[in-house]
């Protein structure tokens, strides 16, 4: 499966936002999915200080991950998807 994600730098912080959700839509499932995606992105050479998932729920975009990044994304959205990776 191909996952789109954004790898961005804002105020000296490298962060990634993955267009993905866990299969079971639970907190623990999302934590596991995010951890796996971070590891894969780092293995490809990307620096990631903070990360989040971006997914659709009830017709709106939701975010899960580092709390201050989630707040930033809730206020600003994801500027653009910059990468893809196979998982």
HELIX and SHEET records of a PDB file:
HELIX    1   1 UNK A   27  UNK A   43  1                                  17    
HELIX    2   2 UNK A   67  UNK A   76  1                                  10    
SHEET    1   A 5 UNK A  60  UNK A  65  0                                        
SHEET    2   A 5 UNK A  50  UNK A  57 -1                                        
SHEET    3   A 5 UNK A  13  UNK A  19  1                                        
SHEET    4   A 5 UNK A   2  UNK A  10 -1                                        
SHEET    5   A 5 UNK A  83  UNK A  86 -1                                        
END                                                                             
